[in-house]
Amino acid sequence: MLVTGTVPRTTADPVAAEHSADALRNAAVVAPTVEQQTAPPAERFAPFPAAWYLFCTADELRAGPVAKRVYDRDLVAFRPAPGQVVVMDAQCSHLGADLARGKVVSGCLECPFHGWRYAADGRCVHIPDSPEIPEFARQRCYPVAERHGLVFFFNGRQPRFPLPFFAGENSDEFVAGRPATFIANCTWYMVAAHGYDTQHFDTVHARRLLAPPVIDCPAPYARRCSYAAEVVGHTLWDRLLRRFAGKTVEITITTWGGTLVVMTGRFARARSYFMIATQPLEDGRTRCDVFVFCRRSRNALARAVLQPLSLAVRRMFTRGYLVDEVASLGSPKYNPNTLIAVDREMIGYFRWVCELTRQKGA
């Protein structure tokens, strides 16, 4: 693993403490070895890694089962009981009917074709006019986590790590805005690699690094880039940021499992929190769902008025920041043979995520 500026830390705590500003300013570059300068071939990356993915919002489930095509799989989500969500394969194990067109009956999802009913663990528990249920009558289910009105599922039999949140923060103290979605014309591992591409911070985002970035692993399945920068751009977004938030910012970008990116920005007068949930598409592109967070207001009036306004403003700034990046990228292609010495942080990320996602689990 390539490390720039610090010795890697690995703990079992997914909310390990962030780096201090002093650590960022005093960071020193560690020269990579020849092996660390070698990026893996494209065929070594898993097409659909074992990681967390955004499935839908809680609001979508109010009307009944929700169907989604996730990479090469047809999945369905439903509520067997209040506060509980199940995500399972959507093709009925009988004759392949679409379970998303069925209905929830007694906590089970009933197939619209022949009335077979599947419980929350995927087992068929009822077949009309049949006293016996065959062993094959079972749907594959996926681990699910529901938080902040968002439903996530893990592409594997058991989650390798808990659904992450911002380091050192209590998720109960935050609320999330509605997701903003865009399609990136590149693979999923190229999307997350932007957080380790220090050259593009200046050319795309007009952020001048104040010190070399610090890259480490704060927890299993997590890789983090921390840096301090000055906002030097002249766009409307940058001018507003300098005016209302501050001209310098400390950023942490943590990639979990290669597909979920958690980002914090500490300005002098503001804090920014947002996540990017990526999902590989079958055509080689990547769906990106971005959702911003703010602290939950304790006052009822503030929750009704100021909180939605805060989320809307944060969403506007974050979307503008990311849209500028996507617009400038075109259709970048991964090529391990064209990465050079200054790409060492990206190479380190590619090596890390390649080995991580090739581990058995999906």
N, C-alpha and C positions, 0 to 999 in steps of 0.2 A: 504494500500500500504506500502511495506517495504522500508525504507529509510536508507541508510548507509552513514554517514558522513555529511549530510546536511538536511535542511528542504526542502521538495519538492516545486518547483516553477511551476506554471501553468500560461501561458500567451497565448494570441491569436496569437502571433508572431511565425511562424514556423522557424524563423532564429534567435532565442534568442541567446544572447552572450554566448560564451564558458566559462568554469570555468578557473580561473587564476591558475598559478602554485602554488601560495601560498595557495589557497584553497585546492588543492590536497595534499600538504605536511602537512597541519594542520588539515586534516580531522580526525574526531573521530567516532568510531563505536557506533551505537545505537543498543542496544540489542533488538531483535525482540520479540514480544509478542507470546503467545502460538498460537493464531489464525494465526499470520503471518508465523508461522513455518509449517502450514498445507498446503500442496500442493493440488490443485484440482484434482479430478479423470479425467482420460483421456477422458471419454465420454463427458465432458463438453466443450472441445475445438471444435470450429467450424471447419468443414472439409475444407471449402473454404471461408476464411474470407472476409468481405467487406473491401477491401484495394486496393492499386495500384499494378499492375502487368506489367511486360515488355511483350509486344505483339510481336514486330518485329523491325527491323531497317528500316529507311526511304528508304534505298537502295532496300530493298525487294519489296517495293511497286512500283518501277519503271516499273516492267514487268506486272503489273495489280493486281487484287485482291489477297490477301494472306489469306490462310486458316490456322487455328491453332486449335488443340485440347487442351483446357485449363480445367484441372480437368475433369469434366463430361460434358463439353459443347463444341460444334463445333461452332467456331466463324470465321468471315471473316472481313478483313479490306480492305478498298479501298479509293481512293481519288476522291471525287466528283468534286473537283476544286483544283488548285494549292494552297499549303499551308494548305489544309484541309484534315482531316482523319476521317473516320467513322469506328467504330467497331460495328458489329451487329451479331445476331444469324445467323448461316450459312444455316440452313435448311429452305427452302422456306415455307411460311405459307400456300401455296396451296397444294402441294403434297410432300413436304419435299425434293425437289431437292437441290443439293449442289450449293449454290450461288457463292462459290469461283470459280466455273467453268464458271461463267457468264462473262459479260463484262460491262464496264461503258459506258452508253449511255446518253448524255445530262445531266450529273451530277447524274445519277441514276444507281443503280446496276441492271442489267437485268438478270433474271433467264434463264439459258440455256435450260430449259425444255419447258416452255410455253410462255416465253417472258414477264412475269410480271416484272414491274420495281418498285424499291424501292428507295425513296428519302433519303436524309441525315438524316431525323428524323425517318426513318423506315417505313413510310407510303407508301403503294402501290399507285402509281399515274397513272399507265397505265396498262390496260389488253387488249391485242389484241382482236378485235371483240366484246368487251363488253363495253357498255356505262356506266355501273354501277360497282362500286368497293365495295365489301362487307366489313363490319366493321372488320372482322377477318384478312383481308389482311394487316398485319402490322408485322414488325420485331422488336424485342427488341433491342434497341441501348444502348451503354455503354458510360459513360463519357471518353473522350480521352484527353491526353496531349502529345504533340510532343516537344521534346527538345534534343539538341545535337545529332540529327540524330537518335533518339530512340523514339519509339512509345509506350506509356503506356496506359492502360485502367483501369478503376475503376470498381470493381465487386459490383455494386450497382446502384440504380437509380440516386443518386446524390453523388458526392464525399464528404466524411466527412471532408477532409482536402486537401489543395493544394498539388500537387506533390512536395515533399520536396527537399531541396538542403543543401549544407554545411552551417552551422550556420555562419552568418555574412558575407557571400560571395555573390557576384552578379553572377548569372548563366551565364549571357552574356559574362563574362570575362573568361570563361573556355571552353575547348573543351574536348570531350570524346574519348577514344579509343574504338575499336571494342570489343564487349562482349566476355568473356571467359566463357564457360559453363561446368559445371560438375554436376553429380547427387549424392546427399547425401543420404545414406541409413538410413534415419530417417525422422520423421515427420517435417513439417515446423516449428512448435513451438520449436522443439529441436535444429534446426539450429540456430535460433536467440538467443536461451538461452546461446549459447557459449560466447556471449558478457558479460554475467553476471556470468560466471563460473570462478571465480578467481583462483581456484586450477589449472586449465588447462593452464593458462598463462605461468606458470613455466614448467610444465611437458611436454607440447606439443610445445610451442613456445619459450621456454628458455627466458622468460621475468621475471625478478625479480622485484616485486612491491616495490616501494620506499615509499609508504604510502597506507593506506586503500583506496579503490575506493570510488568515490563520485557518488551516484545514485540519479537521480531526474527526474522530468517530465517537460521539458522546454516548452512544448506546448501540447494542447489537442491531444490525440492519439499518443504521442511520449514518449518514455522512454530512458534515456541516462545514460551510464556508462562512467565516466571519471577517468583516472588513469595515474600515472607517473611510468615508469619502466626503468630498465637497460637491455640492450641487452647482455645476458651472454652466448648465444649459440656458438657452434663451427662449424656450418654448413657453407658452402660457402656463402650462403645468409647473414648469420649473420656477418661473417667476412667482407664482402663487405659493409654492412650497417654501421658497426663501422668505417670503413676506410673512406667512402665517405659522410655519413650522420651524424654520431655521435653515441656515445655509450648509450645515454639516449633518451627517447622519451615520449612525452605526448600524450595520445590516448583519443579520444572520440568516442564512439560507440552509435549511436542513432537509435533505432528501431521505425519505423513508421507503425502503424496499425498491427504490428506483422510480416509483410512480406517483408518490404523494410528496409534495413540496410545501414545507412550512416556513414562512418568512416573517421576520419582525424588522421594523425600522424604528430606531430611537433618534428622533430629532430633539432639538433643544426644547421645543414647546409642544411636541406631539409624539404620540406613539402610533405606529402602524402595524396591524396584524392581518395577514391574509394567507390563504392556502390555495394551492393549485392541485386539483385532482386530475391526473392524466389517464387516458384510456387508449390503448393501441387500437387502431382500426385495421380492417383487413386489407385496405388498399395502401398501407404503409404510412398513412398520415396518423395524426394523434388528436383526439378530442381533449380539450382542456376546459375544465370547469373551475372558475375562480370565485371564491367567496371571501368576503371581508368580515372582520369581527370588530366589535367595540365592547367596552365594559357595560355590564347590565346596570341600568339606572335603578336606584332604590326608591326614588319618588315616582308615584303613579303618573303624575302629569308629565314628568320627564320621559318616562317609558312610552307614553302615548305620542309625544311631540318631538322631543329632542333626540331620542334614541333612533327613530326611523330616519331623521334628518342626518344624524351623524353617519349612519350606515350608507345612506344615499351619496353623501359627499365622498366618503372613503371609497365606495364602489366606483364613483366617477373618476377619481384620481388614479386608482389602481388599474382600472380598465384602460385609461388613457396611456399610462405607463407601459402596459403590456401590448396594447394595440400598436404603439410606435415600434416596439421590438419586432412583433410579427410582421408588420409591414416592411421592415427593413431586411428581413431574412430571406424572402423569396422561398426557395425550396432547397435548403441546405442538405447535403448528402454526407453521410459518414464515410470517411476514407482514412483508414489507419496509416496509409503510406504517405499522406500529405501533412500529417501533424508534425510540428517541429518543436525545438527546445522550449520556446516561449509558451507552448501549449501544455506544459508539464502538469498543471493542475487538472486540465481536462483529461489528459491521458491517465492520470491517477484515478479520476472518477470513472472513466470507461473500464479500467481494469477492475476496480472495486465492484461496480454494478454488474459487470459481466459475470464474475465469479459468484456474486450473491444470487443472481437470478437463475443461474444454472443449477443451483442446489435443488435437490428433489423436494417437491412439495405441492406442485400444481397438478 
